[in-house]
Amino acid sequence: MQRPTLWLMLVVLLLGILFLREPRLEQSEEFFLNWLLKNSEPHGPTAPLTVVEIGHDTLMDRDAAKEAAETSPHAGGSVVSPLEFALFLQSALAFQPTVVAFENILKWRDRDKDQEQVFIDQAMRVPRLLLAAELTTTPDPDAPGPEIQGFTQVTGKRGELVEFSGVGRQPGEEMRLIATAGFVNLPDEIADGIHVPLLFRYRGEVIPSFALEAILLWLRVTPSEVTIDLDSQISLPQGRKIPIRPDGTLLISPNAGKKAHRIGLNDLLLAAQQHDAGQKTANEFESMRDQIVLARTPANPLSPPDVFAATIATIQTNSFVHRVSWIFDCVILVLAAAAVVKLRDISRVDLVLVAIAFTAAYCLIALAIISRFLIWLPGYLPLGAIWLLVLISIVIPHRYRATRPNVIDIPPPIA
């Protein structure tokens, strides 16, 4: 058994090293990470963020073809009237939030011009207003591209950032003059439920996305004060650091949005009335003075995915998920190779039962660790190693497996 054992140990080590060295195989860990993040509840403080969920007019007849021509996939103006948004601003301003942000592109039809003016009158009272817009790779050649302030202190290769050459859908000119634009693009090649872009490339310049722009406004930071290393992190004043991938995305937990306060428009309207009347309101409303207020329309099928609240909350609370050290992978490989020696002494049925128990226990431990410490453990490497041992045990020839010594039954003495 000695020679086959050495060969099997070598095979286990080589397969593990191949898994760690091959980028495409290592990226398979993203599936396990996705499962961990979607099924874990991150611990940590409550984020200074209030998400106001505004409903839509269900009685309005909708022409899908006309909406496709007049609105973008992120436009919410076709289902929520300017007057409703104006009422939202009027109520929110009663609590003096630091930033008010709209994640839907505010663009309405000509028949809503009167209501739009009401919204603009309220929007002019907001000190820091962030309105969603979209970048595009196919701008109108006759329209001049707007100037967008980019970051000046950027190091690293910019080739992995998604590049755009113009601005597509955006609010009207009057609203653009009184607000800051935040770009809500979620390119399929880099964005998913756990990776959200913070940086884009616009005509060679590096610019912030909607979520990062909201943070800059909240911290009262200008792009010239930000230092970006595209290989590792975004450095903000006061020692704040945001880890990013080379493509400018941030790893978030989809459940991080639960750290924010979520209220409906009717709750906000009632709280504003109580506040104006001098009555006491809940603490979640009184604390809005130092918060970001994010308006979204969850019932609108044209709204963007609910990832911006989770991204903003992750940055505000510094709840960044990190991978465990590579030493953990090395230890797993060494233990798996060492376990080959004991395979001949364990029955196949017992080994399968041990593998099932280990798989369940490891998943539960990984969920607990990422929830408590924001550290994610690899899944495919350790679980693949244990089931590789099961496979090796099954294919080991019978002559190399340990056999129990024959026991001779001795009859009892005759009395």
VOPAGU-2260 file (C-alpha; in pm, 1 decimal, decimal comma):
REM VOPAGU-2260
SITE   aa  ch    i         X         Y         Z
SITE  MET   A    0       0,0       0,0       0,0
SITE  GLN   A    1     299,3     230,9      47,8
SITE  ARG   A    2     356,0     315,6    -318,3
SITE  PRO   A    3     -11,6     375,0    -407,8
SITE  THR   A    4     -46,0     594,4     -95,8
SITE  LEU   A    5     239,7     820,6    -204,7
SITE  TRP   A    6      96,1     851,7    -553,6
SITE  LEU   A    7    -249,2     937,2    -418,2
SITE  MET   A    8    -107,1    1201,4    -183,3
SITE  LEU   A    9      75,7    1356,3    -476,0
SITE  VAL   A   10    -241,4    1357,7    -687,1
SITE  VAL   A   11    -439,3    1533,9    -412,0
SITE  LEU   A   12    -170,6    1800,5    -371,0
SITE  LEU   A   13    -135,3    1861,7    -744,3
SITE  LEU   A   14    -511,8    1891,4    -794,9
SITE  GLY   A   15    -533,3    2139,3    -507,8
SITE  ILE   A   16    -247,0    2349,7    -641,8
SITE  LEU   A   17    -405,3    2346,7    -987,5
SITE  PHE   A   18    -730,9    2470,9    -837,1
SITE  LEU   A   19    -553,6    2755,4    -658,7
SITE  ARG   A   20    -339,1    2856,1    -955,9
SITE  GLU   A   21    -600,7    2839,8   -1231,8
SITE  PRO   A   22    -804,2    3165,2   -1227,9
SITE  ARG   A   23   -1109,2    3012,3   -1394,0
SITE  LEU   A   24   -1124,6    2734,6   -1133,9
SITE  GLU   A   25   -1066,1    2978,5    -849,5
SITE  GLN   A   26   -1354,1    3195,7    -975,6
SITE  SER   A   27   -1588,9    2903,3    -912,9
SITE  GLU   A   28   -1564,9    3000,1    -545,6
SITE  GLU   A   29   -1788,0    3295,9    -636,1
SITE  PHE   A   30   -2086,7    3059,2    -646,6
SITE  PHE   A   31   -2024,1    2949,6    -287,8
SITE  LEU   A   32   -1963,2    3310,0    -182,8
SITE  ASN   A   33   -2289,7    3415,3    -345,8
SITE  TRP   A   34   -2472,5    3148,0    -146,6
SITE  LEU   A   35   -2304,2    3257,1     176,1
SITE  LEU   A   36   -2388,4    3623,8     132,4
SITE  LYS   A   37   -2750,2    3564,0      37,5
SITE  ASN   A   38   -2810,3    3334,5     335,9
SITE  SER   A   39   -2619,6    3523,8     605,1
SITE  GLU   A   40   -2727,1    3814,8     821,0
SITE  PRO   A   41   -2430,2    4051,5     868,4
SITE  HIS   A   42   -2379,9    4185,2    1219,0
SITE  GLY   A   43   -2285,8    4545,8    1281,7
SITE  PRO   A   44   -2426,5    4889,9    1359,0
SITE  THR   A   45   -2726,9    5045,5    1193,9
SITE  ALA   A   46   -2635,6    5246,2     885,6
SITE  PRO   A   47   -2714,5    5620,7     875,5
SITE  LEU   A   48   -2938,6    5559,1     577,8
SITE  THR   A   49   -3315,4    5583,5     536,7
SITE  VAL   A   50   -3481,4    5421,6     237,4
SITE  VAL   A   51   -3822,4    5568,3     154,0
SITE  GLU   A   52   -4028,1    5333,6     -59,3
SITE  ILE   A   53   -4272,0    5523,9    -277,5
SITE  GLY   A   54   -4557,0    5338,1    -443,1
SITE  HIS   A   55   -4687,6    5377,2    -795,7
SITE  ASP   A   56   -5020,5    5465,9    -953,4
SITE  THR   A   57   -5181,5    5129,2   -1031,4
SITE  LEU   A   58   -5474,9    5295,7   -1208,9
SITE  MET   A   59   -5262,3    5446,2   -1482,3
SITE  ASP   A   60   -5283,2    5277,1   -1821,9
SITE  ARG   A   61   -4937,7    5194,4   -1948,3
SITE  ASP   A   62   -4823,9    5171,5   -2308,2
SITE  ALA   A   63   -4519,6    4944,5   -2306,7
SITE  ALA   A   64   -4402,3    5050,6   -2652,1
SITE  LYS   A   65   -4429,4    5419,2   -2570,2
SITE  GLU   A   66   -4249,5    5374,2   -2237,5
SITE  ALA   A   67   -3967,8    5191,4   -2410,3
SITE  ALA   A   68   -3920,6    5489,6   -2639,4
SITE  GLU   A   69   -3961,1    5759,0   -2375,4
SITE  THR   A   70   -3801,1    5611,3   -2064,3
SITE  SER   A   71   -3494,0    5413,9   -1973,3
SITE  PRO   A   72   -3492,7    5083,8   -1785,6
SITE  HIS   A   73   -3429,8    5285,2   -1470,5
SITE  ALA   A   74   -3686,6    5556,7   -1525,3
SITE  GLY   A   75   -3964,3    5576,9   -1273,7
SITE  GLY   A   76   -4144,1    5888,5   -1388,4
SITE  SER   A   77   -4406,7    5698,7   -1584,5
SITE  VAL   A   78   -4560,6    5546,7   -1272,6
SITE  VAL   A   79   -4487,6    5798,1    -993,7
SITE  SER   A   80   -4604,5    6153,2   -1050,4
SITE  PRO   A   81   -4386,1    6459,2    -986,2
SITE  LEU   A   82   -4636,7    6568,0    -722,8
SITE  GLU   A   83   -4575,6    6251,4    -518,9
SITE  PHE   A   84   -4201,6    6309,5    -531,6
SITE  ALA   A   85   -4258,8    6673,8    -435,0
SITE  LEU   A   86   -4459,3    6562,4    -130,7
SITE  PHE   A   87   -4173,9    6327,5     -43,1
SITE  LEU   A   88   -3919,7    6611,2     -59,9
SITE  GLN   A   89   -4138,5    6843,3     144,9
SITE  SER   A   90   -4174,8    6581,1     417,4
SITE  ALA   A   91   -3808,5    6477,5     413,2
SITE  LEU   A   92   -3687,8    6837,2     439,2
SITE  ALA   A   93   -3870,4    6869,7     769,2
SITE  PHE   A   94   -3598,8    6648,6     920,0
SITE  GLN   A   95   -3307,8    6815,9     734,5
SITE  PRO   A   96   -3123,6    6510,0     595,2
SITE  THR   A   97   -2765,2    6549,2     475,8
SITE  VAL   A   98   -2830,4    6401,8     129,9
SITE  VAL   A   99   -3147,7    6323,1     -62,2
SITE  ALA   A  100   -3096,7    6077,5    -348,0
SITE  PHE   A  101   -3328,6    5939,3    -617,4
SITE  GLU   A  102   -3224,8    5608,7    -770,5
SITE  ASN   A  103   -3489,7    5636,1   -1045,5
SITE  ILE   A  104   -3424,5    5868,2   -1338,5
SITE  LEU   A  105   -3672,5    6152,2   -1301,9
SITE  LYS   A  106   -3809,6    6218,2   -1647,7
SITE  TRP   A  107   -4175,7    6290,1   -1704,7
SITE  ARG   A  108   -4406,9    6349,9   -1997,7
SITE  ASP   A  109   -4496,4    6696,1   -2125,4
SITE  ARG   A  110   -4841,5    6676,2   -1969,5
SITE  ASP   A  111   -4678,0    6668,6   -1624,1
SITE  LYS   A  112   -4493,4    6998,6   -1668,3
SITE  ASP   A  113   -4703,3    7179,0   -1410,1
SITE  GLN   A  114   -4641,0    6913,0   -1148,4
SITE  GLU   A  115   -4273,0    6901,0   -1247,9
SITE  GLN   A  116   -4237,5    7268,0   -1158,7
SITE  VAL   A  117   -4379,3    7191,9    -814,5
SITE  PHE   A  118   -4113,6    6923,8    -773,1
SITE  ILE   A  119   -3836,5    7161,7    -886,2
SITE  ASP   A  120   -3948,9    7423,7    -635,8
SITE  GLN   A  121   -3911,3    7170,0    -356,3
SITE  ALA   A  122   -3585,2    7028,3    -497,7
SITE  MET   A  123   -3422,8    7373,2    -491,2
SITE  ARG   A  124   -3449,6    7365,1    -112,3
SITE  VAL   A  125   -3240,7    7047,6     -81,8
SITE  PRO   A  126   -2877,7    7128,9       8,5
SITE  ARG   A  127   -2733,8    6810,8    -146,9
SITE  LEU   A  128   -2955,1    6649,5    -407,3
SITE  LEU   A  129   -2844,2    6340,9    -602,2
SITE  LEU   A  130   -3037,1    6245,0    -916,2
SITE  ALA   A  131   -2986,5    5924,3   -1111,9
SITE  ALA   A  132   -2861,6    5926,2   -1470,2
SITE  GLU   A  133   -2727,9    5672,2   -1718,8
SITE  LEU   A  134   -2404,6    5656,5   -1912,5
SITE  THR   A  135   -2402,7    5514,5   -2264,0
SITE  THR   A  136   -2154,2    5383,1   -2518,3
SITE  THR   A  137   -2360,2    5513,2   -2811,7
SITE  PRO   A  138   -2421,4    5883,8   -2751,3
SITE  ASP   A  139   -2592,1    6115,2   -2993,8
SITE  PRO   A  140   -2312,6    6234,3   -3227,4
SITE  ASP   A  141   -2481,1    6573,2   -3271,3
SITE  ALA   A  142   -2514,9    6637,4   -2897,3
SITE  PRO   A  143   -2205,2    6763,7   -2714,0
SITE  GLY   A  144   -2093,8    6538,0   -2433,2
SITE  PRO   A  145   -2128,6    6695,3   -2087,9
SITE  GLU   A  146   -1822,9    6752,7   -1873,9
SITE  ILE   A  147   -1807,6    6522,9   -1570,9
SITE  GLN   A  148   -1564,1    6589,6   -1290,3
SITE  GLY   A  149   -1337,8    6288,4   -1245,3
SITE  PHE   A  150   -1082,8    6181,9    -989,2
SITE  THR   A  151    -736,4    6332,1   -1024,0
SITE  GLN   A  152    -537,7    6098,8    -796,8
SITE  VAL   A  153    -569,8    5760,2    -967,2
SITE  THR   A  154    -303,2    5490,5    -993,3
SITE  GLY   A  155    -318,3    5148,4   -1157,3
SITE  LYS   A  156    -439,6    5017,1   -1488,7
SITE  ARG   A  157    -773,2    5155,2   -1605,0
SITE  GLY   A  158    -832,9    4893,5   -1873,6
SITE  GLU   A  159   -1067,6    4679,6   -1660,9
SITE  LEU   A  160   -1303,5    4967,0   -1583,8
SITE  VAL   A  161   -1612,9    4975,5   -1804,0
SITE  GLU   A  162   -1582,4    5271,5   -2040,0
SITE  PHE   A  163   -1858,5    5503,1   -2158,8
SITE  SER   A  164   -1847,3    5787,4   -2406,5
SITE  GLY   A  165   -2162,8    5983,2   -2331,3
SITE  VAL   A  166   -2464,7    6035,3   -2109,0
SITE  GLY   A  167   -2784,6    5861,1   -2212,0
SITE  ARG   A  168   -3099,0    5906,0   -2007,3
SITE  GLN   A  169   -3090,0    6186,7   -1752,0
SITE  PRO   A  170   -3325,2    6435,2   -1582,6
SITE  GLY   A  171   -3427,6    6758,0   -1748,6
SITE  GLU   A  172   -3191,8    7052,1   -1772,0
SITE  GLU   A  173   -3361,7    7248,5   -1493,6
SITE  MET   A  174   -3315,2    6961,6   -1249,5
SITE  ARG   A  175   -2956,8    6899,8   -1359,4
SITE  LEU   A  176   -2866,4    7257,3   -1267,2
SITE  ILE   A  177   -2970,4    7212,3    -903,6
SITE  ALA   A  178   -2846,7    6856,9    -843,4
SITE  THR   A  179   -2550,8    6622,7    -874,9
SITE  ALA   A  180   -2569,1    6336,4   -1122,0
SITE  GLY   A  181   -2516,6    5980,5   -1002,3
SITE  PHE   A  182   -2478,6    5708,1   -1262,0
SITE  VAL   A  183   -2681,9    5394,3   -1195,3
SITE  ASN   A  184   -2535,1    5170,9   -1469,0
SITE  LEU   A  185   -2494,5    4805,3   -1372,0
SITE  PRO   A  186   -2296,5    4653,5   -1662,5
SITE  ASP   A  187   -2355,9    4281,1   -1699,8
SITE  GLU   A  188   -1985,6    4209,2   -1747,7
SITE  ILE   A  189   -1889,2    4327,2   -1398,0
SITE  ALA   A  190   -2206,9    4369,1   -1189,9
SITE  ASP   A  191   -2425,9    4108,6   -1023,2
SITE  GLY   A  192   -2608,0    4068,2    -695,4
SITE  ILE   A  193   -2288,2    4086,2    -486,7
SITE  HIS   A  194   -2058,7    4304,4    -699,3
SITE  VAL   A  195   -2162,3    4666,3    -753,9
SITE  PRO   A  196   -1953,2    4915,2    -956,1
SITE  LEU   A  197   -1818,7    5221,3    -776,0
SITE  LEU   A  198   -1607,4    5353,7   -1063,6
SITE  PHE   A  199   -1654,4    5402,2   -1436,9
SITE  ARG   A  200   -1431,9    5531,1   -1713,8
SITE  TYR   A  201   -1576,9    5826,7   -1903,5
SITE  ARG   A  202   -1370,8    5946,6   -2198,4
SITE  GLY   A  203   -1052,2    5838,7   -2027,1
SITE  GLU   A  204   -1140,3    5987,3   -1686,9
SITE  VAL   A  205   -1232,8    5784,9   -1378,9
SITE  ILE   A  206   -1568,3    5898,9   -1237,3
SITE  PRO   A  207   -1785,8    5782,7    -944,3
SITE  SER   A  208   -2102,2    5578,0    -968,0
SITE  PHE   A  209   -2432,4    5659,0    -798,5
SITE  ALA   A  210   -2346,2    5484,5    -470,1
SITE  LEU   A  211   -1999,3    5637,3    -438,9
SITE  GLU   A  212   -2130,3    5982,4    -530,3
SITE  ALA   A  213   -2386,3    5954,3    -249,6
SITE  ILE   A  214   -2105,5    5874,8      -4,2
SITE  LEU   A  215   -1894,8    6168,5    -125,6
SITE  LEU   A  216   -2187,2    6406,5     -77,9
SITE  TRP   A  217   -2261,4    6259,5     264,6
SITE  LEU   A  218   -1899,7    6303,7     375,4
SITE  ARG   A  219   -1873,2    6645,2     204,1
SITE  VAL   A  220   -1573,2    6520,9       5,2
SITE  THR   A  221   -1471,9    6643,3    -340,0
SITE  PRO   A  222   -1316,1    6415,1    -603,9
SITE  SER   A  223    -983,2    6596,8    -567,5
SITE  GLU   A  224    -959,6    6473,2    -207,2
SITE  VAL   A  225    -997,1    6106,0    -305,3
SITE  THR   A  226    -701,9    5877,6    -378,5
SITE  ILE   A  227    -770,1    5566,5    -584,7
SITE  ASP   A  228    -551,3    5260,4    -628,4
SITE  LEU   A  229    -733,6    5054,2    -890,7
SITE  ASP   A  230    -556,5    4739,4    -772,9
SITE  SER   A  231    -679,6    4757,0    -416,9
SITE  GLN   A  232    -881,0    5044,4    -268,7
SITE  ILE   A  233   -1038,0    5389,6    -265,1
SITE  SER   A  234    -895,2    5614,3       7,3
SITE  LEU   A  235   -1117,9    5887,7     148,9
SITE  PRO   A  236   -1033,1    6155,6     404,9
SITE  GLN   A  237   -1039,7    6069,8     777,4
SITE  GLY   A  238    -878,7    5731,0     708,6
SITE  ARG   A  239   -1176,3    5571,8     531,6
SITE  LYS   A  240   -1079,9    5300,7     282,7
SITE  ILE   A  241   -1307,0    5110,9      43,7
SITE  PRO   A  242   -1167,6    4784,3     -98,7
SITE  ILE   A  243   -1234,6    4738,0    -469,5
SITE  ARG   A  244   -1149,8    4493,0    -744,1
SITE  PRO   A  245    -950,8    4603,5   -1051,7
SITE  ASP   A  246   -1279,6    4646,9   -1241,4
SITE  GLY   A  247   -1394,7    4907,9    -988,8
SITE  THR   A  248   -1657,7    4692,7    -815,1
SITE  LEU   A  249   -1722,3    4649,6    -445,3
SITE  LEU   A  250   -1814,9    4317,1    -286,7
SITE  ILE   A  251   -2134,2    4364,5     -85,2
SITE  SER   A  252   -2377,6    4151,0     105,5
SITE  PRO   A  253   -2727,4    4164,3     -49,1
SITE  ASN   A  254   -2865,9    4170,4     304,8
SITE  ALA   A  255   -2659,4    4473,8     408,1
SITE  GLY   A  256   -2954,9    4690,5     307,9
SITE  LYS   A  257   -3134,6    4563,1     617,4
SITE  LYS   A  258   -2905,9    4783,1     826,6
SITE  ALA   A  259   -3086,9    5086,0     687,1
SITE  HIS   A  260   -3423,2    5215,7     804,2
SITE  ARG   A  261   -3699,9    5140,9     554,2
SITE  ILE   A  262   -4020,4    5338,9     566,8
SITE  GLY   A  263   -4310,9    5408,8     335,8
SITE  LEU   A  264   -4409,2    5745,5     198,6
SITE  ASN   A  265   -4724,0    5753,1     411,3
SITE  ASP   A  266   -4515,9    5698,4     727,0
SITE  LEU   A  267   -4289,6    5986,6     629,6
SITE  LEU   A  268   -4585,2    6216,0     555,6
SITE  LEU   A  269   -4739,6    6138,8     894,8
SITE  ALA   A  270   -4411,4    6192,2    1077,8
SITE  ALA   A  271   -4360,7    6526,1     901,6
SITE  GLN   A  272   -4709,0    6641,5    1007,5
SITE  GLN   A  273   -4636,0    6545,8    1368,3
SITE  HIS   A  274   -4300,6    6722,8    1351,8
SITE  ASP   A  275   -4454,1    7042,7    1215,9
SITE  ALA   A  276   -4719,4    7027,9    1487,7
SITE  GLY   A  277   -4452,6    7003,9    1756,2
SITE  GLN   A  278   -4538,3    6645,5    1844,7
SITE  LYS   A  279   -4273,8    6388,1    1926,3
SITE  THR   A  280   -4175,8    6155,6    1642,3
SITE  ALA   A  281   -3985,9    5825,8    1637,7
SITE  ASN   A  282   -3606,6    5830,5    1673,3
SITE  GLU   A  283   -3563,3    5693,1    1322,7
SITE  PHE   A  284   -3709,7    6015,4    1186,0
SITE  GLU   A  285   -3525,4    6252,3    1418,6
SITE  SER   A  286   -3190,7    6089,0    1325,0
SITE  MET   A  287   -3241,0    6166,7     954,6
SITE  ARG   A  288   -3053,8    6495,6    1002,0
SITE  ASP   A  289   -2717,1    6317,9     958,5
SITE  GLN   A  290   -2832,7    6055,6     709,8
SITE  ILE   A  291   -2871,0    5981,5     343,6
SITE  VAL   A  292   -3234,9    5956,6     239,6
SITE  LEU   A  293   -3275,6    5730,0     -61,2
SITE  ALA   A  294   -3601,6    5736,5    -255,7
SITE  ARG   A  295   -3696,3    5428,9    -456,4
SITE  THR   A  296   -4010,2    5280,7    -609,8
SITE  PRO   A  297   -4000,5    4905,5    -534,3
SITE  ALA   A  298   -4339,1    4835,2    -692,0
SITE  ASN   A  299   -4226,3    4979,3   -1023,5
SITE  PRO   A  300   -4096,5    4697,8   -1248,0
SITE  LEU   A  301   -3876,8    4950,9   -1427,1
SITE  SER   A  302   -3683,7    5036,8   -1110,7
SITE  PRO   A  303   -3319,4    4929,3   -1081,7
SITE  PRO   A  304   -3230,8    4632,4    -857,9
SITE  ASP   A  305   -3221,3    4704,9    -486,9
SITE  VAL   A  306   -2841,1    4706,9    -456,8
SITE  PHE   A  307   -2765,9    5075,6    -399,9
SITE  ALA   A  308   -2900,5    5076,3     -43,5
SITE  ALA   A  309   -2686,4    4771,7      40,6
SITE  THR   A  310   -2380,5    4933,2    -120,2
SITE  ILE   A  311   -2423,4    5263,6      62,7
SITE  ALA   A  312   -2488,7    5086,3     394,5
SITE  THR   A  313   -2179,2    4868,6     347,7
SITE  ILE   A  314   -1955,7    5173,2     299,1
SITE  GLN   A  315   -2114,7    5373,9     579,9
SITE  THR   A  316   -2066,1    5094,8     835,5
SITE  ASN   A  317   -1730,7    4969,2     699,1
SITE  SER   A  318   -1883,9    4621,6     672,0
SITE  PHE   A  319   -1651,5    4494,7     401,7
SITE  VAL   A  320   -1629,9    4121,5     339,1
SITE  HIS   A  321   -1277,4    3979,3     315,9
SITE  ARG   A  322   -1152,2    3638,7     208,9
SITE  VAL   A  323    -966,6    3424,1     461,3
SITE  SER   A  324    -587,6    3406,3     422,7
SITE  TRP   A  325    -433,4    3172,6     163,0
SITE  ILE   A  326    -272,4    2987,3     455,1
SITE  PHE   A  327    -613,3    2833,1     519,9
SITE  ASP   A  328    -609,1    2678,6     170,5
SITE  CYS   A  329    -261,2    2537,8     226,9
SITE  VAL   A  330    -366,8    2379,6     555,3
SITE  ILE   A  331    -667,7    2220,8     386,3
SITE  LEU   A  332    -446,7    2071,8     114,8
SITE  VAL   A  333    -197,4    1931,0     366,5
SITE  LEU   A  334    -473,5    1776,1     576,1
SITE  ALA   A  335    -639,1    1625,3     267,7
SITE  ALA   A  336    -308,5    1473,5     152,8
SITE  ALA   A  337    -237,5    1338,4     500,5
SITE  ALA   A  338    -584,9    1183,3     518,6
SITE  VAL   A  339    -501,0     960,3     221,9
SITE  VAL   A  340    -286,8     745,3     454,8
SITE  LYS   A  341    -592,2     660,0     665,1
SITE  LEU   A  342    -826,1     578,8     379,2
SITE  ARG   A  343    -738,6     208,4     383,2
SITE  ASP   A  344    -843,9     187,8     747,5
SITE  ILE   A  345   -1190,2     342,4     703,0
SITE  SER   A  346   -1482,7     166,9     545,1
SITE  ARG   A  347   -1639,9     331,2     244,0
SITE  VAL   A  348   -1977,6     366,7     411,4
SITE  ASP   A  349   -1825,4     538,0     713,9
SITE  LEU   A  350   -1626,4     771,8     490,6
SITE  VAL   A  351   -1937,6     876,2     297,5
SITE  LEU   A  352   -2120,1     949,0     625,1
SITE  VAL   A  353   -1824,1    1151,2     750,0
SITE  ALA   A  354   -1817,7    1350,2     422,9
SITE  ILE   A  355   -2189,7    1431,5     448,9
SITE  ALA   A  356   -2153,0    1544,6     810,7
SITE  PHE   A  357   -1843,0    1750,4     728,5
SITE  THR   A  358   -2019,7    1922,4     437,0
SITE  ALA   A  359   -2315,7    2026,0     651,5
SITE  ALA   A  360   -2098,3    2138,7     944,0
SITE  TYR   A  361   -1859,2    2332,6     720,6
SITE  CYS   A  362   -2142,4    2524,3     552,0
SITE  LEU   A  363   -2292,2    2618,3     889,0
SITE  ILE   A  364   -1954,2    2730,1    1021,6
SITE  ALA   A  365   -1887,9    2934,1     706,7
SITE  LEU   A  366   -2226,3    3106,8     744,2
SITE  ALA   A  367   -2157,2    3188,1    1109,7
SITE  ILE   A  368   -1809,9    3327,2    1036,1
SITE  ILE   A  369   -1918,3    3551,4     748,9
SITE  SER   A  370   -2214,0    3680,2     951,8
SITE  ARG   A  371   -2007,7    3753,0    1261,9
SITE  PHE   A  372   -1663,1    3845,0    1130,2
SITE  LEU   A  373   -1730,9    3929,6     761,5
SITE  ILE   A  374   -1471,3    3671,6     655,3
SITE  TRP   A  375   -1567,1    3422,5     386,7
SITE  LEU   A  376   -1420,0    3075,5     371,7
SITE  PRO   A  377   -1365,1    2897,7      40,1
SITE  GLY   A  378   -1617,8    2627,1     -30,6
SITE  TYR   A  379   -1518,7    2429,4    -337,4
SITE  LEU   A  380   -1163,3    2356,8    -219,7
SITE  PRO   A  381   -1235,2    2194,6     121,2
SITE  LEU   A  382   -1562,4    2033,5      15,5
SITE  GLY   A  383   -1409,3    1914,8    -309,2
SITE  ALA   A  384   -1114,3    1771,5    -114,9
SITE  ILE   A  385   -1332,5    1564,2     117,2
SITE  TRP   A  386   -1539,3    1424,1    -168,0
SITE  LEU   A  387   -1222,2    1356,5    -366,0
SITE  LEU   A  388   -1110,4    1138,7     -76,2
SITE  VAL   A  389   -1442,8     956,1     -95,7
SITE  LEU   A  390   -1388,1     897,8    -467,5
SITE  ILE   A  391   -1033,5     774,0    -407,3
SITE  SER   A  392   -1158,7     537,1    -139,1
SITE  ILE   A  393   -1413,7     393,4    -382,8
SITE  VAL   A  394   -1163,1     333,3    -662,0
SITE  ILE   A  395    -884,4     190,8    -442,6
SITE  PRO   A  396    -839,1    -174,8    -543,1
SITE  HIS   A  397    -956,3    -417,3    -284,1
SITE  ARG   A  398    -612,7    -574,9    -243,8
SITE  TYR   A  399    -471,7    -243,8    -115,3
SITE  ARG   A  400    -736,1    -200,3     149,6
SITE  ALA   A  401    -678,5    -314,1     502,9
SITE  THR   A  402    -840,4    -641,6     599,2
SITE  ARG   A  403    -939,8    -753,0     940,6
SITE  PRO   A  404    -754,0   -1053,8    1075,1
SITE  ASN   A  405    -950,0   -1374,4    1072,6
SITE  VAL   A  406   -1068,7   -1463,1    1417,2
SITE  ILE   A  407   -1097,4   -1831,1    1498,0
SITE  ASP   A  408   -1394,2   -1912,9    1712,0
SITE  ILE   A  409   -1294,0   -2141,7    1999,8
SITE  PRO   A  410   -1577,5   -2360,5    2123,9
SITE  PRO   A  411   -1645,7   -2347,5    2493,5
SITE  PRO   A  412   -1493,6   -2626,5    2704,2
SITE  ILE   A  413   -1705,3   -2930,7    2761,5
SITE  ALA   A  414   -1799,3   -2964,5    3126,1
